[in-house]
């Protein structure tokens, strides 16, 4: 079995680092994080979902991170590290060993950087990356190979850009933003004017994209520039892979959007929303704060009430959809019953006509 990252730290040191309570030998040596079902000696694992608890009692892990109030069903288990929030602790732990592009400050000799660009301190810029005139890069940024930063692009501090990212002219990226491989920021919006002869004339897209601080954007996601003004991704929002954000869309702060979502032009998405995979949102709509939209739903009208759940296409209230779907599943039985009733009625009608005919003959 191959491991992507290794480490050497004692259980006691880790407990102090994450402010946890250790139940076990503080001198246990930890070498790597692992999934609990794949653990080997030297592994540190975590247990947050009760469905995985049965792995704990046969685990070969050296240490397992658990919730403060976890009560094991057996004493036969590895050393435990109790913490207030398992997922937050695991996030902290994995972040220590993540390998990003260019962890050491270095500008590769093959990078092409315009003399009119402004570079902050502590930068890493990978091979064959291009930085155009007027671009500004803040301190401690990590930029992978084959990245393109267009004219007047501005990056904040501690930005991480993975290989192949393209950021078009005039776009603004905040602090601590993470852009994954091959995402495209600032491509032209889908703007075309229909002409009398049935052809289309391109409408110039002269706006930009503004991505606020602490946003993470997945691989191959595309965010179009505004036709005029800005397409905005709010602070702390998280976008998955393969998402399409159209021109002049506004996404609020701390909103999470899963893969293959498409948001049409000028839609306004509120803050702290959760949008499932393959959701489609029509243009010029408003989605209220804290809305939860289930996967594959289609939003065709504005959502005004905050904090509600939505499901279906076109989407409706989540619990209404479940009731409707429950009745929908009964349609085959209902249709069969109707056919039986129709056959019974036809048989009855036939017999009734024969009785009437016999009566008249008598």
C-alpha positions as CSV (number, residue, x, y, z in Angstrom):
1,X,0.0,0.0,0.0
2,X,1.4,3.4,-1.0
3,X,1.0,6.5,1.1
4,X,1.0,10.0,-0.2
5,X,2.4,11.6,2.9
6,X,4.5,10.5,5.8
7,X,5.4,12.1,9.1
8,X,7.1,11.3,12.4
9,X,5.5,12.7,15.5
10,X,4.7,11.3,18.9
11,X,1.2,10.9,20.2
12,X,2.0,13.3,23.0
13,X,3.3,15.9,20.6
14,X,0.2,15.6,18.4
15,X,-2.1,15.8,21.5
16,X,-0.4,19.1,22.5
17,X,-0.6,20.4,18.9
18,X,-4.3,19.9,18.6
19,X,-5.2,20.6,22.3
20,X,-6.6,17.1,22.7
21,X,-6.8,14.6,25.6
22,X,-4.6,11.5,25.0
23,X,-5.6,8.1,26.4
24,X,-2.5,6.0,25.8
25,X,1.3,6.1,25.7
26,X,2.5,9.6,24.7
27,X,5.7,8.1,23.3
28,X,3.8,6.2,20.5
29,X,5.4,7.2,17.2
30,X,3.0,8.2,14.4
31,X,4.2,8.1,10.8
32,X,1.2,8.7,8.6
33,X,-2.5,9.4,8.5
34,X,-4.7,6.6,7.3
35,X,-8.3,5.6,6.9
36,X,-9.4,3.5,9.9
37,X,-10.3,0.5,7.7
38,X,-6.8,0.5,6.1
39,X,-4.7,1.3,9.2
40,X,-1.3,-0.2,9.9
41,X,1.1,0.2,12.9
42,X,2.2,3.9,12.9
43,X,-1.1,5.1,11.5
44,X,-3.2,7.9,13.0
45,X,-6.8,7.6,12.1
46,X,-10.1,9.3,12.9
47,X,-13.5,8.0,13.9
48,X,-16.5,10.4,13.5
49,X,-19.2,8.4,11.8
50,X,-20.7,5.6,14.1
51,X,-21.0,3.3,11.0
52,X,-17.3,2.9,11.1
53,X,-17.0,2.2,14.8
54,X,-16.7,-1.6,14.3
55,X,-13.3,-1.0,12.6
56,X,-11.9,0.4,15.8
57,X,-11.8,-2.8,17.8
58,X,-9.8,-4.7,15.2
59,X,-7.7,-1.7,14.0
60,X,-3.9,-1.9,13.8
61,X,-3.7,1.9,14.0
62,X,-1.4,3.4,16.7
63,X,-3.8,6.2,17.5
64,X,-7.4,7.1,16.7
65,X,-8.9,10.6,16.9
66,X,-12.4,10.5,18.4
67,X,-15.0,13.0,19.7
68,X,-14.7,14.1,23.4
69,X,-17.9,12.2,24.4
70,X,-17.2,9.0,22.5
71,X,-17.8,5.9,24.7
72,X,-16.2,2.7,23.2
73,X,-18.1,-0.6,23.4
74,X,-14.9,-2.5,24.2
75,X,-11.6,-1.8,25.9
76,X,-9.8,-3.6,23.0
77,X,-8.9,-0.7,20.9
78,X,-5.8,1.5,20.0
79,X,-4.9,4.6,21.9
80,X,-7.5,7.4,21.7
81,X,-7.1,11.1,21.2
82,X,-10.2,12.9,22.3
83,X,-11.0,16.3,20.7
84,X,-14.0,18.7,20.7
85,X,-14.4,18.5,16.9
86,X,-13.0,15.5,15.0
87,X,-13.4,16.9,11.5
88,X,-11.7,20.2,12.4
89,X,-8.8,18.4,14.0
90,X,-8.4,16.1,11.0
91,X,-8.4,19.1,8.7
92,X,-5.6,20.7,10.8
93,X,-3.7,17.4,10.8
94,X,-3.9,16.8,7.1
95,X,-3.0,20.4,6.3
96,X,0.3,19.9,8.0
97,X,1.3,17.3,5.4
98,X,-0.4,18.6,2.3
99,X,2.0,19.1,-0.6
100,X,1.1,22.1,-2.7
101,X,2.8,23.6,-5.7
102,X,6.3,25.0,-4.9
103,X,6.4,24.7,-1.1
104,X,9.8,26.4,-1.2
105,X,10.1,30.0,-2.5
106,X,11.5,29.7,-6.0
107,X,10.8,31.3,-9.4
108,X,11.5,28.7,-12.2
109,X,13.9,29.9,-14.9
110,X,11.4,29.1,-17.6
111,X,8.6,31.3,-16.1
112,X,7.8,34.3,-18.3
113,X,7.2,37.4,-16.1
114,X,6.6,40.8,-17.7
115,X,8.9,43.5,-16.3
116,X,5.8,45.5,-15.5
117,X,4.4,42.9,-13.1
118,X,4.7,43.4,-9.3
119,X,5.9,40.5,-7.3
120,X,5.6,40.1,-3.5
121,X,8.1,38.3,-1.2
122,X,8.3,34.6,-0.7
123,X,6.9,33.6,-4.0
124,X,7.0,30.2,-5.7
125,X,6.3,30.3,-9.5
126,X,6.5,27.1,-11.5
127,X,7.8,26.2,-14.9
128,X,6.4,27.8,-18.0
129,X,4.0,30.0,-16.1
130,X,3.2,33.4,-17.7
131,X,2.6,36.6,-15.8
132,X,1.4,39.5,-18.0
133,X,2.0,43.2,-17.7
134,X,0.4,45.0,-14.8
135,X,-0.2,41.8,-12.8
136,X,0.3,42.0,-9.0
137,X,1.1,39.0,-6.9
138,X,1.0,39.2,-3.1
139,X,3.4,37.7,-0.6
140,X,3.9,33.9,0.0
141,X,1.8,32.9,-3.1
142,X,2.4,29.4,-4.5
143,X,1.8,29.2,-8.3
144,X,2.2,25.9,-10.1
145,X,3.6,25.3,-13.6
146,X,1.8,26.3,-16.8
147,X,-0.4,28.9,-15.1
148,X,-1.5,32.0,-17.0
149,X,-2.1,35.4,-15.2
150,X,-3.4,38.0,-17.6
151,X,-2.9,41.7,-17.7
152,X,-3.7,43.5,-14.5
153,X,-4.7,40.4,-12.6
154,X,-4.3,40.9,-8.8
155,X,-3.6,38.1,-6.4
156,X,-3.7,38.6,-2.6
157,X,-1.4,37.0,-0.1
158,X,-0.8,33.3,0.4
159,X,-2.8,32.3,-2.7
160,X,-2.3,28.7,-4.0
161,X,-2.7,28.1,-7.7
162,X,-2.4,24.6,-9.1
163,X,-1.1,23.7,-12.6
164,X,-2.8,24.8,-15.7
165,X,-5.0,27.5,-14.1
166,X,-6.0,30.4,-16.4
167,X,-6.9,33.8,-15.0
168,X,-7.9,36.3,-17.6
169,X,-7.2,40.1,-17.5
170,X,-8.4,42.4,-14.7
171,X,-9.6,39.6,-12.4
172,X,-9.0,40.1,-8.6
173,X,-8.2,37.2,-6.3
174,X,-8.3,37.6,-2.5
175,X,-6.0,36.3,0.2
176,X,-5.6,32.5,0.9
177,X,-7.6,31.5,-2.2
178,X,-7.0,28.0,-3.6
179,X,-7.5,27.4,-7.3
180,X,-7.3,23.8,-8.5
181,X,-5.9,22.5,-11.8
182,X,-7.3,23.9,-15.0
183,X,-10.0,26.1,-13.6
184,X,-10.6,29.2,-15.7
185,X,-11.4,32.5,-14.1
186,X,-12.6,35.4,-16.3
187,X,-13.5,33.7,-19.6
188,X,-16.1,35.5,-21.7
189,X,-19.7,35.3,-20.7
190,X,-22.2,33.7,-23.0
191,X,-23.4,36.9,-24.6
192,X,-24.6,37.1,-28.2
193,X,-27.2,39.4,-29.8
194,X,-29.5,37.6,-32.4
195,X,-29.6,39.3,-35.8
196,X,-32.4,39.5,-38.3
197,X,-30.8,36.9,-40.5
198,X,-30.7,34.4,-37.7
199,X,-27.0,34.8,-37.0
200,X,-25.5,36.0,-33.7
201,X,-23.2,39.0,-33.0
202,X,-20.9,38.7,-30.0
203,X,-21.4,41.1,-27.2
204,X,-18.1,42.3,-25.7
205,X,-17.5,41.2,-22.1
206,X,-15.7,44.1,-20.5
207,X,-16.2,43.2,-16.8
208,X,-14.1,41.0,-14.6
209,X,-14.3,38.3,-11.8
210,X,-13.7,39.1,-8.1
211,X,-13.0,36.2,-5.8
212,X,-12.9,37.2,-2.2
213,X,-10.6,35.8,0.5
214,X,-10.6,32.1,1.7
215,X,-12.4,30.8,-1.4
216,X,-11.5,27.4,-2.8
217,X,-12.4,26.5,-6.4
218,X,-12.2,23.0,-7.8
219,X,-10.5,21.6,-11.0
220,X,-12.0,22.5,-14.4
221,X,-14.5,25.0,-12.9
222,X,-15.2,28.0,-15.2
223,X,-16.3,31.4,-13.9
224,X,-17.2,33.9,-16.6
225,X,-16.4,37.6,-16.4
226,X,-19.2,40.1,-16.1
227,X,-20.5,41.7,-19.3
228,X,-20.2,44.9,-17.4
229,X,-19.2,45.0,-13.7
230,X,-18.1,41.9,-11.8
231,X,-19.0,38.3,-11.3
232,X,-18.5,37.8,-7.6
233,X,-17.6,34.8,-5.4
234,X,-18.0,35.8,-1.8
235,X,-15.6,35.2,1.1
236,X,-15.1,31.7,2.3
237,X,-17.2,30.0,-0.4
238,X,-16.3,26.5,-1.6
239,X,-16.8,25.4,-5.2
240,X,-16.3,21.9,-6.4
241,X,-14.9,20.6,-9.7
242,X,-16.7,21.1,-13.0
243,X,-19.0,24.0,-12.1
244,X,-20.1,26.7,-14.6
245,X,-20.7,30.2,-13.2
246,X,-22.1,32.5,-15.8
247,X,-21.5,36.3,-16.3
248,X,-22.5,38.7,-13.5
249,X,-23.5,35.9,-11.1
250,X,-23.2,36.9,-7.4
251,X,-22.4,34.1,-4.9
252,X,-22.6,35.1,-1.2
253,X,-20.1,34.3,1.5
254,X,-19.6,30.8,2.9
255,X,-21.7,29.1,0.3
256,X,-20.8,25.5,-0.8
257,X,-21.6,24.3,-4.4
258,X,-21.0,20.7,-5.5
259,X,-19.8,19.4,-8.8
260,X,-21.6,20.0,-12.2
261,X,-23.8,22.8,-11.0
262,X,-24.7,25.4,-13.7
263,X,-25.7,28.9,-12.7
264,X,-27.0,31.2,-15.5
265,X,-26.2,34.8,-15.9
266,X,-27.0,37.5,-13.3
267,X,-28.4,35.0,-10.7
268,X,-27.8,36.0,-7.1
269,X,-27.0,33.2,-4.6
270,X,-27.2,34.0,-1.0
271,X,-24.7,33.4,1.9
272,X,-24.3,30.1,3.6
273,X,-26.3,28.2,1.0
274,X,-25.6,24.5,0.2
275,X,-26.2,23.5,-3.4
276,X,-26.0,19.8,-4.4
277,X,-24.4,18.3,-7.5
278,X,-25.9,18.9,-11.0
279,X,-28.3,21.6,-9.8
280,X,-29.4,24.0,-12.5
281,X,-30.3,27.6,-11.6
282,X,-31.9,29.9,-14.2
283,X,-30.7,33.4,-14.8
284,X,-31.7,36.6,-13.1
285,X,-33.0,34.8,-10.0
286,X,-32.3,35.3,-6.3
287,X,-31.7,32.5,-3.9
288,X,-32.2,33.4,-0.3
289,X,-29.5,33.0,2.4
290,X,-29.1,29.5,3.9
291,X,-31.0,27.8,1.2
292,X,-30.3,24.0,0.8
293,X,-30.9,22.7,-2.7
294,X,-30.8,18.9,-3.3
295,X,-28.8,17.3,-6.1
296,X,-30.2,17.5,-9.6
297,X,-32.8,20.1,-8.7
298,X,-33.8,22.8,-11.2
299,X,-34.4,26.3,-9.8
300,X,-36.7,28.2,-12.2
301,X,-38.0,31.0,-9.9
302,X,-36.7,33.2,-7.1
303,X,-36.5,31.7,-3.6
304,X,-37.3,34.4,-1.1
305,X,-37.6,32.6,2.2
306,X,-34.4,32.0,4.0
307,X,-33.2,28.6,5.4
308,X,-35.6,26.3,3.4
309,X,-34.8,23.0,1.6
310,X,-35.6,22.5,-2.1
311,X,-35.8,19.4,-4.3
312,X,-37.0,18.4,-7.7
313,X,-37.2,20.0,-11.2
314,X,-38.7,22.5,-11.1
315,X,-37.9,22.5,-7.5
316,X,-40.4,22.6,-4.7
317,X,-40.3,22.5,-0.9
318,X,-38.2,19.5,0.1
319,X,-40.8,17.8,2.3
320,X,-43.6,18.5,-0.3
321,X,-41.4,16.8,-2.9
322,X,-40.9,13.7,-0.7
323,X,-44.7,13.5,-0.3
324,X,-45.3,14.0,-4.0
325,X,-42.6,11.4,-4.9
326,X,-44.1,8.9,-2.5
327,X,-47.4,9.2,-4.3
328,X,-45.7,9.1,-7.7
329,X,-44.2,5.7,-6.9
330,X,-47.7,4.4,-6.4
331,X,-48.8,5.3,-10.0
332,X,-48.1,1.9,-11.5
333,X,-50.4,0.3,-8.9
334,X,-53.0,3.0,-9.4
335,X,-52.9,2.6,-13.2
336,X,-53.3,-1.2,-12.8
337,X,-56.3,-0.7,-10.5
338,X,-57.9,1.7,-13.0
339,X,-57.4,-0.8,-15.9
340,X,-59.0,-3.5,-13.8
341,X,-61.9,-1.2,-13.0
342,X,-62.3,-0.2,-16.6
343,X,-62.3,-3.9,-17.6
344,X,-65.0,-4.6,-14.9
345,X,-67.1,-1.7,-16.1
346,X,-66.8,-2.9,-19.7
347,X,-67.9,-6.4,-18.7
348,X,-70.7,-5.0,-16.6
349,X,-71.9,-2.8,-19.5
350,X,-71.7,-5.7,-22.0
351,X,-73.8,-7.9,-19.6
352,X,-76.3,-5.1,-18.9
353,X,-76.9,-4.6,-22.6
354,X,-77.4,-8.3,-23.2
355,X,-79.9,-8.4,-20.3
356,X,-81.8,-5.4,-21.8
357,X,-81.8,-7.0,-25.2
358,X,-83.1,-10.3,-23.8
359,X,-85.8,-8.4,-21.8
360,X,-87.0,-6.6,-24.9
361,X,-87.2,-9.8,-27.0
362,X,-89.4,-11.3,-24.3
